[in-house]
Amino acid sequence: MIRKLTVPAMVWAALCGMASTHAQTLRVAVGQKGNWDTSIMDYGIRHGFFEQQGLDIDEIYTPGGAPTLQAVISGSVDTGIGTESARGE
C-alpha cells in the first residue's frame, strides 16, 4: 500500500514546488498508457490541475519498468510514473 502511494506523492511534491507565473514544461515518462495506475496524469491534464499550478505536462509513454527508469536516469525526462507489478506475494 505504501509503495502505491509513493509515486503519486513524489509527483505531487515535484509539481507543488514548481508553480510560477508562467507555464513551465514538465517532461514525464508514463509507463503503459491507459493503465489505471498511470492514468492520474491524463486525469490531471484533462481537469486542468497542472495548468492551475503553472505546468505544461509533456507526457512521454514507455512500455513501463526499465524504459521508464532509463528515461529518468538519463535526464530525458524530469520524472516518471509507472505501475507496480502484481505478483500475488
C-alpha positions in Angstrom: 0.0 0.0 0.0 2.8 2.5 0.9 4.5 1.7 -2.4 1.4 2.6 -4.4 1.1 5.9 -2.6 4.8 6.8 -3.0 4.8 7.5 -6.7 1.8 9.9 -6.8 3.2 11.6 -3.6 6.5 12.2 -5.3 4.9 13.6 -8.5 2.7 15.8 -6.4 5.6 17.1 -4.4 7.6 17.8 -7.6 4.6 19.7 -9.1 3.8 21.7 -6.0 7.3 23.2 -5.9 7.2 24.3 -9.5 4.3 26.8 -9.5 5.1 30.1 -11.1 3.5 33.0 -13.1 4.3 31.4 -16.5 3.8 27.8 -17.5 6.8 25.5 -17.1 7.1 22.3 -19.1 7.5 19.1 -17.0 8.5 16.1 -19.0 7.0 12.9 -17.5 7.7 9.3 -18.6 4.5 7.4 -18.2 4.7 3.6 -18.2 2.0 1.7 -20.0 -0.5 4.2 -21.5 -4.1 3.6 -20.4 -3.2 1.7 -17.2 -5.2 2.6 -14.1 -2.0 3.3 -12.1 -0.7 5.8 -14.6 -4.0 7.5 -15.6 -3.5 10.2 -12.9 -1.5 12.3 -15.4 -4.3 12.2 -18.0 -6.9 12.9 -15.4 -4.9 15.9 -14.1 -4.3 17.3 -17.5 -8.0 17.0 -18.6 -9.2 18.7 -15.4 -6.6 21.5 -15.6 -4.9 20.7 -12.3 -1.4 21.1 -13.7 -2.4 24.2 -15.6 -3.6 25.8 -12.4 -0.2 25.2 -10.9 1.5 26.8 -14.0 2.7 23.5 -15.5 2.5 22.3 -19.1 2.9 18.5 -18.9 4.7 16.7 -21.8 3.8 13.0 -21.4 6.2 10.5 -22.9 4.8 7.0 -22.9 7.0 4.0 -22.4 6.4 0.3 -22.1 6.9 0.7 -18.4 9.6 -0.7 -16.0 13.2 -0.3 -17.2 12.4 2.0 -20.1 10.7 4.4 -17.7 13.6 4.3 -15.3 16.1 4.8 -18.2 14.4 7.9 -19.3 14.5 9.4 -15.8 18.1 8.4 -15.1 19.4 9.6 -18.5 17.7 13.0 -18.0 15.5 12.7 -21.0 12.5 13.4 -18.7 12.1 15.3 -15.4 10.2 12.5 -13.6 8.4 9.2 -14.3 5.4 7.3 -13.1 4.8 3.6 -13.5 2.8 0.6 -12.4 3.5 -1.9 -9.7 3.7 -5.5 -10.7 1.0 -7.7 -9.1 2.9 -10.8 -8.2 0.5 -12.1 -5.6 3.1 -12.2 -2.8 
